[in-house]
Amino acid sequence: MEVFNLVLPWEPRLLMPINDIQYDGPDGAADLQKLAKHLDWGMERNALFVGLGDFTDFASTSERHTLVAGKLHETTGKRLERAAMEDIKDLYKILEPTKGNWLGCVPLDTEILTRVGWRTYDQLQIGEEVLGYNPETDQGEWTTLRGIVQYQNQPTVQLESKSFKVTCTPDHMWFGKRQEHADGNADGPKIAKPFHSRTDQLTASHRIKVAAAEAGTTSTVTCEEAFLLGLLVTDGTFYFPTNPSQSQAFLYQSRPEVVEQIRTRLGSVLIEREDTRASTDIVEPNGVRTITRARPNIRFYVKKSILWPLYEKTRFTGKADLPRIVANLAYDTRQAMLEGMLLGDGNGEDKFNQNEGPVLDAFCILAALQGYRTGCHTVQGKCHTVSLMKRGLAGVADMEVTVGPVVDVWCPQTALQSWVMRQGEQITVTGNCLQGHHFFEFSDGHTSDTLLAEWLDAPFLGDSALGFIRFKNKSNHMASVKIFLHHGAGGAGVMPAAAINKLYHMKVGYPAVQLFLQAHVPQLGAVKIDSLDITDVTEPVIFDTSTRFVACGGWSRSMQQCSSYKGRKQGSYAEKAMMRPGVMGGAVIGLTPEREQRGGTSIYQVDIKVTI
């Protein structure tokens, strides 16, 4: 049994189970036209989909055992796999519009880049902007955070090279380029084609997209101001008095090449004064100390007419504000600030030296937003040396793949189905269904269900799952609904309430669950059971609660007029078994977070309404 935990904004949301399509080809029993209308209706209303299995109708459990026992010739097995793959691709075309909207990684200490800097999963606000990647434009874009998913005790793998190191689950998604032969000609030239693949599908020909420049942000800060700020926070001194007229900032510099750049780029906003003291350059050729020359120190004061407006534009009150400031600059101003920081605490080109803290964080965020890779840092004492790499791809051929620890993981749901994460020093672009009985199992271990889950960016939840959907308001209060998901098992039963009866008996084993969803049986219906609960506070309050049991229907006709097999009249297995006609359609579940006052106590619940 898998566990899930999804956090959504405090607003009504639809949950739509999708199951029992049992697609068996274009002329089969699945009513794809009705299914497509159902999916379109849900997408127009930003519904969240959850898969309950039996998407295809290749083989039942007993039939798969027969196929294995039959020890098919290798070429026969491959032909079956090709036929199965064609059907899966056909069904995916119908389901593709829902991609990224399925109930769905990386360890919990992984951070995501937001408009205020790096945040962990428990610091996020649903609806805020996070940095993602648009593969169509090959650029970074700010996108909306739609939800947060957590899973417990998940196996992980580690990918590591000299300049790349991450830990993630085997089904975690990546973007990038893959070297392939043009037009499938094995002897022809290779070209780089985009890919969107799982971790366990990466090969030596894949290169992971690590960084992509973002160019859509606008800012009132000028390039001159951004360059000045980059110098001040690395090589300057500033004061913040309450009276703006007393604000002061200056640069203190003796390196002639740096002094000349400051004069060239900032001469109009600085007042220059030469310090009477001299500093001495000392070199040690052949171990002999030699005084080469003395050079003056130059102090550059920032004009007050420039300084305070800069503070107001950026809302700068100290270095802790830097991650937020750089995340909201435009492309040109970010580049100017990056150059200022490299001049102040770097080699002026591609290496930056700084202790841990907001200045180092701001530099790495600037680099990510400009499309530079920063890779692993060189650390000496407390000082980190960060190197900028213009190439935004990391080759999988250079990586060692090892088994990682079993840990709790999380993944955001974004509008672009991608996000920018930080694990330790590594910053990289990265990407963001239940199993039934009727599926095809491929020789590599994949099934028709797992492939569809991968292609739809949906987590694969195995045979059953138990978890939460939580709604968080602006005050960080939560209203949650506990959900049990199962494809179903056994016969459909004769009476209309057969499926509901089975779920009703499950309530004994899962007393805290409020929403039970089951597929498998050709029934579509819902029953509500009311009950009482009590608040866990010093002065308890009794309140009303309820449980819903939902049989989720399906999209496959069990009976077809004039059905035949090899030219002779023959019904489906449902017709042969004298099963009653299956119900066509699916359930729509409305989830609405609510706050209710009872005896001075706030009770947060989710109102559940099921439409059949």
Helices and strands as residue ranges (DSSP letters): E 2-9, E 13-18, H 32-44, E 48-51, H 61-69, H 74-95, G 96-98, E 106-107, E 111-114, E 117-119, G 121-123, E 129-134, E 139-154, E 157-160, E 165-168, E 173-181, G 182-184, E 190-198, G 199-201, E 206-209, H 223-235, E 236-239, G 244-246, E 248-253, H 256-266, G 267-269, E 270-283, G 285-287, E 290-302, H 304-314, G 319-321, H 322-326, H 331-345, E 351-355, H 358-369, E 378-380, E 383-387, E 393-395, G 396-398, E 400-403, E 407-414, E 418-423, E 426-431, H 448-455, E 464-472, E 478-486, H 498-506, E 515-518, E 524-534, E 542-552, E 564-565, E 568-569, H 573-576, E 588-598, E 601-611
